[in-house]
């Protein structure tokens, strides 16, 4: 209210006077769903969403819809379970997945899990039924355990959002706002329609989907070391694990 610029760093502030800087979370959902849909273009899907009070959970779901919506309408994909998960809790996600497997007699062909933490629980539930590695599961954040699962083949993709890139963008924006408090004058901004009906001035960074084919990206970036990435992975089964 006093004209001091505010940066909403990776969490939405529902005020059009704040500069919202984050990764494109709708895009994250779209990237997750594209990988899974390429693997399973028809069948029974389960969707494990994050915390209902977090706008990102719905942004991700919106990205899913862009990819699988038509297939759902056509009847090629049936969503046999969908739920929000309080606090994005991996243990709750495991319980939810166990319940969906029970309700559907294990007849689940693919899962859309909104982050790597919840994917931990989902994969544990699948593993208990002998389905880990058979039912594709995505995540996001580039968690080290998740990247190891990608190398092992029990998780199909982790969408990586390099925090260093986010921090750099926020720092550059802060310096620019010290010189000129007009958030619309910051380089790289675009309009973003928020769930609260506000048109936000935003910087939306591009995430990177990490699959077995490009695990070298996180390795070369120093995000994870080879020993952690390749723990338990059969030698030569993926290029980065000799």
PASEBA-1860 file (N, C-alpha, C; in nm, 3 decimals):
! residues 242
1> XXXXXXXX> 0.082/-0.121/0.000/0.000/0.000/0.000/0.086/0.127/0.000 ~ 0.208/0.115/0.049/0.299/0.229/0.054/0.386/0.241/-0.072 ~ 0.356/0.158/-0.171/0.430/0.166/-0.297/0.562/0.092/-0.298 ~ 0.588/0.008/-0.197/0.711/-0.071/-0.193/0.690/-0.198/-0.276 ~ 0.774/-0.224/-0.375/0.755/-0.343/-0.459/0.767/-0.472/-0.377 ~ 0.683/-0.569/-0.410/0.684/-0.698/-0.343/0.697/-0.808/-0.448 ~ 0.789/-0.902/-0.422/0.804/-1.019/-0.509/0.742/-1.140/-0.439 ~ 0.646/-1.203/-0.505/0.588/-1.329/-0.455/0.676/-1.441/-0.509
9> XXXXXXXX> 0.765/-1.493/-0.423/0.868/-1.587/-0.464/0.816/-1.730/-0.455 ~ 0.778/-1.785/-0.570/0.736/-1.925/-0.583/0.609/-1.959/-0.506 ~ 0.543/-1.860/-0.447/0.412/-1.878/-0.386/0.326/-1.758/-0.422 ~ 0.206/-1.786/-0.468/0.120/-1.681/-0.519/0.068/-1.590/-0.408 ~ 0.079/-1.459/-0.428/0.010/-1.359/-0.346/-0.100/-1.301/-0.433 ~ -0.224/-1.319/-0.389/-0.339/-1.275/-0.471/-0.354/-1.124/-0.464 ~ -0.259/-1.054/-0.524/-0.263/-0.908/-0.530/-0.193/-0.866/-0.658 ~ -0.261/-0.792/-0.741/-0.207/-0.757/-0.871/-0.085/-0.664/-0.862
17> XXXXXXXX> -0.056/-0.612/-0.741/0.060/-0.526/-0.723/0.187/-0.605/-0.689 ~ 0.175/-0.737/-0.672/0.291/-0.821/-0.644/0.344/-0.881/-0.774 ~ 0.476/-0.891/-0.784/0.539/-0.958/-0.898/0.555/-1.106/-0.864 ~ 0.485/-1.191/-0.934/0.484/-1.335/-0.907/0.592/-1.401/-0.991 ~ 0.692/-1.462/-0.924/0.801/-1.530/-0.994/0.798/-1.677/-0.954 ~ 0.784/-1.763/-1.054/0.776/-1.906/-1.026/0.807/-1.981/-1.155 ~ 0.811/-2.111/-1.146/0.813/-2.192/-1.267/0.669/-2.208/-1.317 ~ 0.656/-2.235/-1.443/0.525/-2.252/-1.505/0.463/-2.383/-1.455
25> XXXXXXXX> 0.381/-2.371/-1.350/0.328/-2.492/-1.286/0.222/-2.562/-1.371 ~ 0.147/-2.487/-1.450/0.059/-2.552/-1.547/0.144/-2.631/-1.646 ~ 0.257/-2.570/-1.684/0.349/-2.638/-1.774/0.410/-2.763/-1.712 ~ 0.436/-2.760/-1.580/0.487/-2.878/-1.510/0.388/-2.992/-1.523 ~ 0.261/-2.963/-1.496/0.157/-3.065/-1.509/0.148/-3.118/-1.651 ~ 0.159/-3.027/-1.746/0.153/-3.069/-1.886/0.268/-3.162/-1.921 ~ 0.389/-3.127/-1.874/0.506/-3.212/-1.903/0.493/-3.349/-1.839 ~ 0.446/-3.353/-1.713/0.425/-3.482/-1.646/0.327/-3.568/-1.727
33> XXXXXXXX> 0.215/-3.508/-1.762/0.109/-3.583/-1.829/0.152/-3.628/-1.968 ~ 0.233/-3.547/-2.037/0.278/-3.586/-2.171/0.362/-3.713/-2.166 ~ 0.452/-3.721/-2.066/0.534/-3.841/-2.054/0.448/-3.964/-2.026 ~ 0.353/-3.950/-1.932/0.270/-4.064/-1.894/0.174/-4.101/-2.007 ~ 0.114/-4.001/-2.072/0.020/-4.028/-2.180/0.089/-4.097/-2.298 ~ 0.215/-4.060/-2.326/0.289/-4.128/-2.433/0.307/-4.276/-2.401 ~ 0.323/-4.307/-2.272/0.341/-4.445/-2.230/0.209/-4.521/-2.222 ~ 0.103/-4.450/-2.176/-0.028/-4.514/-2.155/-0.136/-4.423/-2.216
41> XXXXXXXX> -0.164/-4.437/-2.346/-0.263/-4.350/-2.410/-0.407/-4.389/-2.381 ~ -0.428/-4.504/-2.317/-0.563/-4.544/-2.278/-0.555/-4.636/-2.157 ~ -0.662/-4.637/-2.077/-0.664/-4.723/-1.959/-0.711/-4.648/-1.836 ~ -0.690/-4.708/-1.721/-0.735/-4.652/-1.593/-0.626/-4.567/-1.530 ~ -0.661/-4.442/-1.500/-0.567/-4.346/-1.441/-0.610/-4.314/-1.298 ~ -0.512/-4.294/-1.211/-0.533/-4.238/-1.078/-0.460/-4.104/-1.072 ~ -0.522/-4.004/-1.012/-0.460/-3.871/-0.999/-0.446/-3.838/-0.851 ~ -0.320/-3.823/-0.807/-0.288/-3.787/-0.669/-0.244/-3.641/-0.667
49> XXXXXXXX> -0.334/-3.554/-0.623/-0.307/-3.410/-0.622/-0.250/-3.367/-0.487 ~ -0.191/-3.248/-0.484/-0.135/-3.193/-0.362/-0.240/-3.129/-0.274 ~ -0.195/-3.043/-0.185/-0.283/-2.980/-0.087/-0.388/-2.891/-0.154 ~ -0.513/-2.908/-0.113/-0.623/-2.836/-0.178/-0.611/-2.684/-0.161 ~ -0.550/-2.638/-0.052/-0.536/-2.495/-0.027/-0.422/-2.432/-0.106 ~ -0.341/-2.513/-0.171/-0.227/-2.464/-0.248/-0.269/-2.452/-0.394 ~ -0.262/-2.331/-0.446/-0.303/-2.307/-0.585/-0.226/-2.394/-0.684 ~ -0.102/-2.429/-0.649/-0.022/-2.509/-0.741/-0.085/-2.644/-0.771
57> XXXXXXXX> -0.159/-2.699/-0.675/-0.224/-2.829/-0.698/-0.322/-2.820/-0.815 ~ -0.395/-2.710/-0.822/-0.491/-2.692/-0.931/-0.423/-2.651/-1.061 ~ -0.312/-2.575/-1.051/-0.237/-2.543/-1.172/-0.188/-2.671/-1.239 ~ -0.133/-2.762/-1.160/-0.084/-2.889/-1.214/-0.197/-2.970/-1.276 ~ -0.309/-2.973/-1.209/-0.425/-3.046/-1.260/-0.472/-2.987/-1.393 ~ -0.463/-2.855/-1.404/-0.499/-2.788/-1.529/-0.407/-2.834/-1.643 ~ -0.279/-2.847/-1.611/-0.185/-2.898/-1.711/-0.216/-3.040/-1.753 ~ -0.257/-3.124/-1.656/-0.298/-3.261/-1.689/-0.413/-3.259/-1.789
65> XXXXXXXX> -0.511/-3.173/-1.759/-0.631/-3.169/-1.841/-0.600/-3.134/-1.986 ~ -0.503/-3.047/-2.006/-0.466/-3.008/-2.142/-0.417/-3.129/-2.223 ~ -0.360/-3.226/-2.154/-0.303/-3.342/-2.224/-0.403/-3.458/-2.234 ~ -0.470/-3.490/-2.124/-0.554/-3.611/-2.124/-0.703/-3.581/-2.136 ~ -0.740/-3.455/-2.134/-0.882/-3.419/-2.132/-0.963/-3.481/-2.245 ~ -0.912/-3.471/-2.366/-0.985/-3.525/-2.481/-0.997/-3.677/-2.473 ~ -0.892/-3.742/-2.427/-0.895/-3.889/-2.416/-0.994/-3.933/-2.309 ~ -1.007/-3.853/-2.202/-1.106/-3.883/-2.098/-1.247/-3.868/-2.156
73> XXXXXXXX> -1.269/-3.759/-2.228/-1.400/-3.734/-2.288/-1.437/-3.844/-2.388 ~ -1.336/-3.892/-2.463/-1.360/-3.995/-2.564/-1.377/-4.133/-2.502 ~ -1.346/-4.147/-2.374/-1.358/-4.276/-2.308/-1.234/-4.364/-2.317 ~ -1.127/-4.309/-2.377/-1.003/-4.388/-2.386/-0.934/-4.398/-2.251 ~ -0.947/-4.293/-2.171/-0.892/-4.292/-2.036/-1.007/-4.280/-1.936 ~ -1.002/-4.362/-1.833/-1.100/-4.355/-1.724/-1.025/-4.319/-1.596 ~ -1.067/-4.211/-1.532/-1.007/-4.172/-1.405/-1.078/-4.249/-1.295 ~ -1.009/-4.349/-1.240/-1.071/-4.439/-1.142/-1.045/-4.395/-0.998
81> XXXXXXXX> -0.969/-4.287/-0.982/-0.945/-4.233/-0.848/-0.878/-4.097/-0.860 ~ -0.925/-4.002/-0.781/-0.864/-3.868/-0.781/-0.886/-3.806/-0.645 ~ -0.781/-3.749/-0.589/-0.794/-3.690/-0.455/-0.689/-3.583/-0.432 ~ -0.723/-3.486/-0.347/-0.623/-3.395/-0.291/-0.552/-3.466/-0.176 ~ -0.431/-3.419/-0.142/-0.351/-3.480/-0.037/-0.305/-3.371/0.059 ~ -0.352/-3.375/0.182/-0.317/-3.273/0.280/-0.165/-3.259/0.292 ~ -0.119/-3.134/0.279/0.023/-3.101/0.298/0.118/-3.177/0.205 ~ 0.065/-3.228/0.095/0.147/-3.301/-0.002/0.220/-3.418/0.068
89> XXXXXXXX> 0.156/-3.479/0.164/0.221/-3.576/0.253/0.244/-3.710/0.183 ~ 0.370/-3.758/0.176/0.398/-3.887/0.110/0.326/-4.004/0.175 ~ 0.314/-4.003/0.307/0.247/-4.114/0.375/0.099/-4.118/0.341 ~ 0.036/-4.000/0.335/-0.104/-3.994/0.295/-0.120/-4.039/0.150 ~ -0.026/-3.999/0.066/-0.032/-4.039/-0.075/-0.023/-4.190/-0.088 ~ 0.059/-4.252/-0.005/0.070/-4.398/-0.008/-0.063/-4.462/0.033 ~ -0.123/-4.410/0.139/-0.253/-4.462/0.185/-0.359/-4.445/0.077 ~ -0.360/-4.328/0.014/-0.459/-4.301/-0.092/-0.441/-4.398/-0.208
97> XXXXXXXX> -0.314/-4.421/-0.245/-0.288/-4.511/-0.357/-0.326/-4.653/-0.322 ~ -0.297/-4.694/-0.199/-0.337/-4.829/-0.155/-0.488/-4.846/-0.165 ~ -0.562/-4.743/-0.125/-0.708/-4.751/-0.130/-0.759/-4.758/-0.273 ~ -0.699/-4.680/-0.362/-0.742/-4.683/-0.502/-0.709/-4.818/-0.567 ~ -0.595/-4.876/-0.532/-0.561/-5.008/-0.584/-0.661/-5.113/-0.536 ~ -0.696/-5.105/-0.408/-0.793/-5.200/-0.352/-0.929/-5.186/-0.419 ~ -0.974/-5.060/-0.433/-1.106/-5.034/-0.492/-1.115/-5.082/-0.636 ~ -1.000/-5.084/-0.706/-1.000/-5.120/-0.847/-0.932/-5.254/-0.877
105> XXXXXXXX> -0.919/-5.337/-0.771/-0.858/-5.470/-0.787/-0.723/-5.464/-0.859 ~ -0.646/-5.359/-0.827/-0.513/-5.337/-0.885/-0.517/-5.304/-1.035 ~ -0.636/-5.282/-1.088/-0.646/-5.253/-1.232/-0.627/-5.103/-1.255 ~ -0.504/-5.057/-1.232/-0.463/-4.919/-1.255/-0.348/-4.922/-1.353 ~ -0.361/-4.847/-1.461/-0.260/-4.851/-1.568/-0.159/-4.738/-1.560 ~ -0.197/-4.626/-1.495/-0.107/-4.511/-1.487/-0.149/-4.424/-1.369 ~ -0.052/-4.352/-1.315/-0.078/-4.258/-1.204/-0.022/-4.122/-1.243 ~ -0.095/-4.018/-1.210/-0.043/-3.882/-1.219/-0.028/-3.830/-1.076
113> XXXXXXXX> 0.095/-3.825/-1.030/0.127/-3.779/-0.894/0.196/-3.644/-0.906 ~ 0.149/-3.544/-0.830/0.190/-3.408/-0.860/0.330/-3.370/-0.813 ~ 0.389/-3.443/-0.719/0.529/-3.412/-0.686/0.606/-3.538/-0.646 ~ 0.736/-3.521/-0.630/0.822/-3.636/-0.603/0.797/-3.698/-0.466 ~ 0.766/-3.613/-0.366/0.739/-3.666/-0.233/0.622/-3.762/-0.235 ~ 0.513/-3.720/-0.297/0.396/-3.807/-0.306/0.423/-3.928/-0.394 ~ 0.507/-3.910/-0.496/0.545/-4.024/-0.580/0.615/-4.132/-0.498 ~ 0.689/-4.090/-0.393/0.751/-4.187/-0.303/0.646/-4.281/-0.244
121> XXXXXXXX> 0.536/-4.223/-0.194/0.429/-4.302/-0.137/0.357/-4.385/-0.241 ~ 0.335/-4.327/-0.358/0.266/-4.399/-0.466/0.347/-4.521/-0.508 ~ 0.478/-4.502/-0.529/0.562/-4.613/-0.572/0.568/-4.721/-0.464 ~ 0.570/-4.681/-0.336/0.570/-4.779/-0.228/0.444/-4.864/-0.231 ~ 0.329/-4.799/-0.256/0.203/-4.873/-0.265/0.204/-4.968/-0.385 ~ 0.258/-4.923/-0.497/0.266/-5.008/-0.616/0.362/-5.124/-0.592 ~ 0.474/-5.095/-0.525/0.575/-5.199/-0.500/0.517/-5.312/-0.416 ~ 0.432/-5.276/-0.320/0.372/-5.377/-0.234/0.283/-5.473/-0.313
129> XXXXXXXX> 0.237/-5.428/-0.428/0.151/-5.513/-0.513/0.225/-5.568/-0.635 ~ 0.357/-5.549/-0.637/0.436/-5.598/-0.749/0.418/-5.520/-0.877 ~ 0.375/-5.394/-0.864/0.344/-5.313/-0.982/0.443/-5.201/-1.007 ~ 0.540/-5.182/-0.917/0.637/-5.075/-0.936/0.720/-5.102/-1.061 ~ 0.730/-5.001/-1.146/0.801/-5.017/-1.272/0.711/-5.058/-1.385 ~ 0.593/-5.110/-1.352/0.496/-5.146/-1.455/0.394/-5.034/-1.476 ~ 0.354/-4.970/-1.366/0.259/-4.859/-1.372/0.340/-4.728/-1.370 ~ 0.338/-4.649/-1.476/0.419/-4.527/-1.479/0.370/-4.422/-1.381
137> XXXXXXXX> 0.466/-4.351/-1.321/0.438/-4.250/-1.218/0.528/-4.130/-1.245 ~ 0.475/-4.008/-1.245/0.559/-3.889/-1.257/0.577/-3.820/-1.122 ~ 0.659/-3.717/-1.122/0.673/-3.630/-1.006/0.734/-3.499/-1.051 ~ 0.767/-3.416/-0.957/0.840/-3.293/-0.988/0.926/-3.256/-0.868 ~ 1.028/-3.176/-0.894/1.119/-3.115/-0.797/1.261/-3.166/-0.810 ~ 1.283/-3.277/-0.880/1.419/-3.328/-0.892/1.476/-3.376/-0.760 ~ 1.389/-3.428/-0.671/1.439/-3.486/-0.546/1.539/-3.597/-0.579 ~ 1.644/-3.609/-0.497/1.747/-3.708/-0.527/1.692/-3.850/-0.527
145> XXXXXXXX> 1.604/-3.880/-0.432/1.544/-4.014/-0.428/1.461/-4.039/-0.553 ~ 1.393/-3.935/-0.602/1.310/-3.950/-0.721/1.397/-3.971/-0.845 ~ 1.507/-3.898/-0.854/1.597/-3.917/-0.968/1.656/-4.057/-0.968 ~ 1.684/-4.110/-0.849/1.729/-4.248/-0.839/1.620/-4.343/-0.888 ~ 1.492/-4.314/-0.853/1.382/-4.398/-0.901/1.369/-4.390/-1.053 ~ 1.394/-4.272/-1.110/1.392/-4.261/-1.256/1.499/-4.352/-1.316 ~ 1.618/-4.351/-1.257/1.725/-4.438/-1.306/1.689/-4.586/-1.289 ~ 1.622/-4.618/-1.179/1.580/-4.756/-1.152/1.463/-4.800/-1.240
153> XXXXXXXX> 1.384/-4.703/-1.289/1.269/-4.734/-1.372/1.138/-4.743/-1.297 ~ 1.136/-4.708/-1.167/1.010/-4.712/-1.092/0.936/-4.579/-1.096 ~ 1.002/-4.474/-1.142/0.936/-4.345/-1.167/0.973/-4.303/-1.308 ~ 0.875/-4.254/-1.382/0.895/-4.228/-1.524/0.962/-4.095/-1.552 ~ 0.932/-3.993/-1.471/0.984/-3.858/-1.495/0.979/-3.779/-1.365 ~ 1.077/-3.694/-1.347/1.071/-3.590/-1.243/1.096/-3.458/-1.312 ~ 0.999/-3.368/-1.306/1.015/-3.238/-1.370/1.101/-3.151/-1.278 ~ 1.216/-3.110/-1.330/1.316/-3.039/-1.252/1.299/-2.889/-1.266
161> XXXXXXXX> 1.292/-2.822/-1.153/1.286/-2.676/-1.149/1.410/-2.628/-1.075 ~ 1.510/-2.586/-1.150/1.639/-2.550/-1.092/1.622/-2.425/-1.004 ~ 1.634/-2.443/-0.872/1.613/-2.333/-0.778/1.713/-2.220/-0.800 ~ 1.830/-2.252/-0.855/1.928/-2.147/-0.881/1.878/-2.051/-0.988 ~ 1.806/-2.105/-1.086/1.748/-2.020/-1.191/1.640/-1.930/-1.132 ~ 1.559/-1.987/-1.043/1.453/-1.909/-0.978/1.512/-1.798/-0.891 ~ 1.615/-1.832/-0.815/1.679/-1.733/-0.729/1.743/-1.620/-0.809 ~ 1.806/-1.656/-0.920/1.869/-1.555/-1.006/1.763/-1.459/-1.062
169> XXXXXXXX> 1.652/-1.514/-1.109/1.545/-1.429/-1.163/1.490/-1.335/-1.058 ~ 1.473/-1.385/-0.934/1.420/-1.302/-0.827/1.520/-1.193/-0.788 ~ 1.648/-1.230/-0.783/1.750/-1.131/-0.748/1.760/-1.021/-0.852 ~ 1.758/-1.059/-0.979/1.764/-0.960/-1.086/1.641/-0.869/-1.083 ~ 1.524/-0.926/-1.056/1.401/-0.847/-1.048/1.407/-0.749/-0.932 ~ 1.462/-0.794/-0.817/1.472/-0.707/-0.700/1.561/-0.586/-0.729 ~ 1.674/-0.611/-0.793/1.764/-0.501/-0.828/1.695/-0.404/-0.925 ~ 1.623/-0.460/-1.024/1.552/-0.374/-1.120/1.445/-0.290/-1.051
177> XXXXXXXX> 1.376/-0.349/-0.952/1.269/-0.278/-0.883/1.323/-0.169/-0.791 ~ 1.447/-0.184/-0.746/1.509/-0.077/-0.668/1.530/0.048/-0.754 ~ 1.558/0.025/-0.882/1.578/0.138/-0.973/1.447/0.194/-1.026 ~ 1.348/0.103/-1.042/1.217/0.144/-1.095/1.111/0.054/-1.033 ~ 1.026/0.106/-0.946/0.930/0.022/-0.874/0.814/-0.031/-0.958 ~ 0.811/0.000/-1.087/0.705/-0.047/-1.175/0.730/-0.195/-1.209 ~ 0.648/-0.284/-1.155/0.672/-0.427/-1.177/0.655/-0.466/-1.324 ~ 0.575/-0.392/-1.398/0.554/-0.425/-1.539/0.675/-0.392/-1.624
185> XXXXXXXX> 0.769/-0.314/-1.569/0.888/-0.276/-1.644/1.001/-0.376/-1.627 ~ 0.983/-0.475/-1.539/1.087/-0.577/-1.519/1.097/-0.665/-1.643 ~ 1.219/-0.690/-1.686/1.242/-0.769/-1.807/1.189/-0.911/-1.790 ~ 1.120/-0.960/-1.894/1.075/-1.100/-1.896/0.939/-1.124/-1.833 ~ 0.866/-1.018/-1.798/0.735/-1.039/-1.735/0.626/-1.066/-1.838 ~ 0.521/-1.132/-1.791/0.403/-1.158/-1.873/0.281/-1.160/-1.782 ~ 0.164/-1.148/-1.841/0.040/-1.152/-1.763/0.006/-1.297/-1.727 ~ -0.048/-1.314/-1.608/-0.088/-1.446/-1.559/-0.220/-1.431/-1.486
193> XXXXXXXX> -0.322/-1.506/-1.529/-0.453/-1.500/-1.466/-0.457/-1.594/-1.346 ~ -0.471/-1.537/-1.227/-0.465/-1.615/-1.104/-0.599/-1.680/-1.073 ~ -0.600/-1.781/-0.985/-0.727/-1.843/-0.946/-0.823/-1.746/-0.879 ~ -0.768/-1.641/-0.818/-0.853/-1.543/-0.752/-0.910/-1.437/-0.845 ~ -0.882/-1.451/-0.974/-0.938/-1.359/-1.071/-0.856/-1.235/-1.095 ~ -0.732/-1.234/-1.047/-0.643/-1.121/-1.070/-0.553/-1.147/-1.190 ~ -0.521/-1.040/-1.262/-0.421/-1.049/-1.367/-0.289/-1.008/-1.307 ~ -0.202/-1.108/-1.288/-0.075/-1.086/-1.220/0.036/-1.055/-1.322
201> XXXXXXXX> 0.126/-0.967/-1.283/0.250/-0.951/-1.358/0.345/-1.060/-1.309 ~ 0.392/-1.144/-1.400/0.461/-1.267/-1.359/0.584/-1.293/-1.444 ~ 0.676/-1.366/-1.386/0.786/-1.427/-1.459/0.772/-1.577/-1.441 ~ 0.745/-1.647/-1.550/0.721/-1.791/-1.545/0.837/-1.862/-1.614 ~ 0.916/-1.933/-1.536/1.034/-2.002/-1.587/0.999/-2.140/-1.640 ~ 1.080/-2.189/-1.733/1.052/-2.317/-1.798/1.118/-2.432/-1.722 ~ 1.039/-2.530/-1.677/1.097/-2.648/-1.611/1.149/-2.748/-1.714 ~ 1.223/-2.849/-1.665/1.283/-2.949/-1.753/1.239/-3.089/-1.708
209> XXXXXXXX> 1.174/-3.165/-1.796/1.139/-3.303/-1.759/1.262/-3.393/-1.765 ~ 1.289/-3.463/-1.654/1.405/-3.552/-1.648/1.356/-3.696/-1.655 ~ 1.397/-3.766/-1.759/1.367/-3.907/-1.778/1.499/-3.985/-1.784 ~ 1.490/-4.115/-1.805/1.613/-4.193/-1.817/1.701/-4.144/-1.931 ~ 1.639/-4.084/-2.033/1.714/-4.043/-2.152/1.801/-3.920/-2.127 ~ 1.768/-3.836/-2.030/1.847/-3.713/-2.011/1.891/-3.692/-1.866 ~ 1.912/-3.801/-1.793/1.961/-3.791/-1.656/2.096/-3.720/-1.648 ~ 2.168/-3.716/-1.759/2.297/-3.646/-1.762/2.281/-3.497/-1.730
217> XXXXXXXX> 2.163/-3.440/-1.755/2.141/-3.297/-1.731/2.160/-3.263/-1.583 ~ 2.096/-3.340/-1.494/2.108/-3.312/-1.351/2.245/-3.353/-1.298 ~ 2.304/-3.454/-1.360/2.437/-3.499/-1.318/2.541/-3.392/-1.352 ~ 2.536/-3.343/-1.474/2.633/-3.242/-1.519/2.614/-3.108/-1.449 ~ 2.491/-3.082/-1.403/2.464/-2.957/-1.331/2.512/-2.963/-1.186 ~ 2.555/-3.081/-1.140/2.597/-3.096/-1.002/2.481/-3.103/-0.905 ~ 2.360/-3.124/-0.958/2.241/-3.134/-0.873/2.242/-3.262/-0.791 ~ 2.305/-3.366/-0.846/2.313/-3.497/-0.781/2.444/-3.562/-0.825
225> XXXXXXXX> 2.502/-3.647/-0.739/2.624/-3.715/-0.778/2.592/-3.854/-0.833 ~ 2.688/-3.911/-0.902/2.665/-4.038/-0.971/2.630/-4.151/-0.874 ~ 2.698/-4.153/-0.758/2.674/-4.261/-0.662/2.530/-4.260/-0.613 ~ 2.477/-4.141/-0.586/2.339/-4.129/-0.537/2.240/-4.160/-0.648 ~ 2.267/-4.108/-0.766/2.178/-4.129/-0.880/2.170/-4.276/-0.918 ~ 2.283/-4.345/-0.910/2.291/-4.482/-0.964/2.282/-4.590/-0.856 ~ 2.247/-4.552/-0.735/2.240/-4.652/-0.627/2.139/-4.762/-0.660 ~ 2.185/-4.885/-0.662/2.098/-4.999/-0.690/2.064/-5.020/-0.836
233> XXXXXXXX> 2.117/-4.934/-0.923/2.085/-4.943/-1.066/2.180/-5.043/-1.133 ~ 2.125/-5.132/-1.212/2.207/-5.231/-1.283/2.303/-5.160/-1.377 ~ 2.429/-5.194/-1.368/2.533/-5.130/-1.449/2.499/-5.138/-1.598 ~ 2.501/-5.022/-1.662/2.477/-5.016/-1.806/2.331/-5.011/-1.846 ~ 2.239/-5.019/-1.750/2.096/-5.018/-1.785/2.050/-4.877/-1.827 ~ 2.120/-4.775/-1.778/2.100/-4.639/-1.826/2.238/-4.580/-1.854 ~ 2.244/-4.484/-1.946/2.372/-4.435/-1.994/2.459/-4.374/-1.885 ~ 2.396/-4.310/-1.785/2.474/-4.238/-1.684/2.525/-4.328/-1.572
241> XX> 2.487/-4.454/-1.573/2.529/-4.547/-1.469/2.614/-4.658/-1.530 ~ 2.743/-4.633/-1.542/2.831/-4.729/-1.610/2.847/-4.858/-1.532
END
